[in-house]
Amino acid sequence: MENLLSSKEIEMINELGHMELEASQLYLHLTNCMKSINFFGAASFFMNESNTEREHYSKLEDFMNNMGEQLEVRALSAVKAPINDLMEAFQAALEAEVDLLGEYEDAWEKASPKTKALFHHFIELQTESVGEYGDLIARLSRTSEPILIDQELAK
């Protein structure tokens, strides 16, 4: 049977899948960091973010399976970034989302028509996430009571 995806597309999707799992792991790390400083709303928020990143991985996995391929599961590096407050957590999350957005945009540029739609979907998701974290950072920078934002994140 002929491959439905080029080797370059398979490589790109495998890299994006790995990045989604790394983002999920980062969010688990942020969950633990937020719990340790008693920001339980943010901990819940970041746990949901971790689950969302695994859902993204699953979408890539489903796409690969539909194309007769298999998505790799690579070893993940330990996340050791010291996070001491809510602002550092939001900034780390924003950086991860911006990196993912850039990778999806690069992949879209190199993709065939059958993968462009998939990548476009993820570009939209990443753009929303970048905006959300930008808004959270802006709001947090304007308050002297980060606990209020934490309480909001708990909802």
C-alpha positions as CSV (number, residue, x, y, z in Angstrom):
1,M,0.0,0.0,0.0
2,E,1.2,3.5,-0.9
3,N,1.9,5.9,2.0
4,L,-0.8,8.5,2.3
5,L,1.6,10.9,4.1
6,S,5.1,11.9,3.0
7,S,8.0,11.0,5.3
8,K,8.4,14.8,6.0
9,E,4.7,15.0,7.1
10,I,5.1,12.0,9.3
11,E,8.1,13.5,10.9
12,M,6.3,16.9,11.5
13,I,3.3,15.2,13.0
14,N,5.5,13.1,15.3
15,E,7.3,16.2,16.4
16,L,4.0,18.1,17.1
17,G,2.7,15.1,19.0
18,H,5.8,15.1,21.2
19,M,5.4,18.8,21.8
20,E,1.8,18.3,22.8
21,L,2.9,15.7,25.4
22,E,5.6,18.0,26.6
23,A,3.1,20.8,27.1
24,S,0.8,18.4,29.0
25,Q,3.8,17.5,31.2
26,L,4.6,21.2,31.8
27,Y,1.0,21.8,32.8
28,L,1.2,18.9,35.3
29,H,4.3,20.5,36.7
30,L,2.5,23.9,37.0
31,T,-0.4,22.1,38.7
32,N,2.0,20.8,41.4
33,C,3.7,24.2,41.7
34,M,0.4,26.0,42.2
35,K,-0.7,23.5,44.8
36,S,2.5,24.0,46.7
37,I,1.8,27.8,47.0
38,N,-1.9,27.3,47.7
39,F,-3.3,28.5,44.4
40,F,-5.8,25.7,44.1
41,G,-7.9,27.4,41.4
42,A,-4.8,27.7,39.2
43,A,-3.9,24.1,40.0
44,S,-7.3,23.0,38.7
45,F,-6.9,25.2,35.7
46,F,-3.5,23.8,34.8
47,M,-4.7,20.2,35.3
48,N,-7.5,21.0,32.7
49,E,-4.8,22.4,30.4
50,S,-2.8,19.2,30.8
51,N,-5.8,17.1,29.8
52,T,-6.4,19.4,26.8
53,E,-2.9,18.9,25.6
54,R,-3.3,15.1,25.8
55,E,-6.6,15.5,23.8
56,H,-4.5,17.3,21.2
57,Y,-2.1,14.5,21.1
58,S,-5.0,12.1,20.6
59,K,-6.3,14.1,17.7
60,L,-2.9,13.8,16.0
61,E,-2.8,10.1,16.8
62,D,-6.3,9.6,15.3
63,F,-5.2,11.5,12.1
64,M,-2.1,9.4,11.8
65,N,-4.1,6.2,12.3
66,N,-6.5,7.2,9.6
67,M,-3.6,7.7,7.3
68,G,-2.2,4.3,8.0
69,E,0.6,5.5,10.2
70,Q,1.4,5.4,13.9
71,L,2.2,8.4,16.1
72,E,5.4,8.0,18.1
73,V,5.5,8.2,21.9
74,R,8.9,9.6,22.8
75,A,10.5,9.9,26.2
76,L,9.8,13.2,27.9
77,S,12.3,15.3,29.6
78,A,11.8,16.2,33.3
79,V,10.3,19.6,33.9
80,K,12.4,21.3,36.5
81,A,11.6,25.0,35.9
82,P,11.2,26.7,39.3
83,I,7.8,28.4,39.4
84,N,7.3,30.5,42.5
85,D,4.2,32.5,41.7
86,L,1.2,32.8,39.4
87,M,2.9,35.2,37.0
88,E,5.8,32.8,36.4
89,A,3.3,30.0,35.8
90,F,1.3,32.0,33.2
91,Q,4.5,33.1,31.5
92,A,5.8,29.5,31.3
93,A,2.4,28.5,29.8
94,L,2.4,31.4,27.4
95,E,5.9,30.5,26.2
96,A,4.8,26.9,25.6
97,E,1.7,27.9,23.7
98,V,3.7,30.4,21.5
99,D,6.2,27.7,20.7
100,L,3.4,25.3,19.7
101,L,1.8,28.0,17.6
102,G,5.0,28.6,15.7
103,E,5.5,24.9,15.1
104,Y,2.0,24.5,13.7
105,E,2.4,27.5,11.5
106,D,5.7,26.1,10.2
107,A,4.1,22.7,9.6
108,W,1.2,24.3,7.8
109,E,3.6,26.0,5.4
110,K,5.2,22.6,4.5
111,A,2.0,20.5,4.5
112,S,0.1,18.9,1.7
113,P,-3.6,19.8,1.4
114,K,-4.7,16.8,3.4
115,T,-2.7,17.9,6.5
116,K,-3.2,21.7,6.1
117,A,-6.8,21.4,7.5
118,L,-5.5,19.5,10.6
119,F,-2.8,22.1,11.2
120,H,-5.1,25.0,10.6
121,H,-7.4,23.6,13.3
122,F,-4.5,23.6,15.7
123,I,-3.3,27.0,14.7
124,E,-6.7,28.3,15.7
125,L,-6.6,26.5,19.1
126,Q,-3.0,27.8,19.8
127,T,-3.9,31.4,18.8
128,E,-6.8,31.3,21.3
129,S,-4.5,29.9,24.0
130,V,-1.9,32.6,23.4
131,G,-4.6,35.2,23.6
132,E,-6.0,33.7,26.8
133,Y,-2.6,33.6,28.5
134,G,-1.8,37.1,27.3
135,D,-5.0,38.3,28.9
136,L,-4.3,36.5,32.2
137,I,-0.8,38.0,32.4
138,A,-2.2,41.5,31.7
139,R,-4.9,41.1,34.3
140,L,-2.5,39.7,36.9
141,S,0.0,42.5,36.3
142,R,-2.8,45.0,37.1
143,T,-3.9,43.5,40.5
144,S,-2.3,43.4,43.9
145,E,-4.5,40.5,44.8
146,P,-3.6,37.4,42.7
147,I,-5.8,35.3,44.9
148,L,-8.8,36.9,43.1
149,I,-7.6,35.5,39.7
150,D,-6.9,32.2,41.4
151,Q,-10.5,32.1,42.7
152,E,-11.8,32.9,39.2
153,L,-9.7,30.1,37.7
154,A,-11.4,27.6,40.1
155,K,-14.8,28.2,38.4
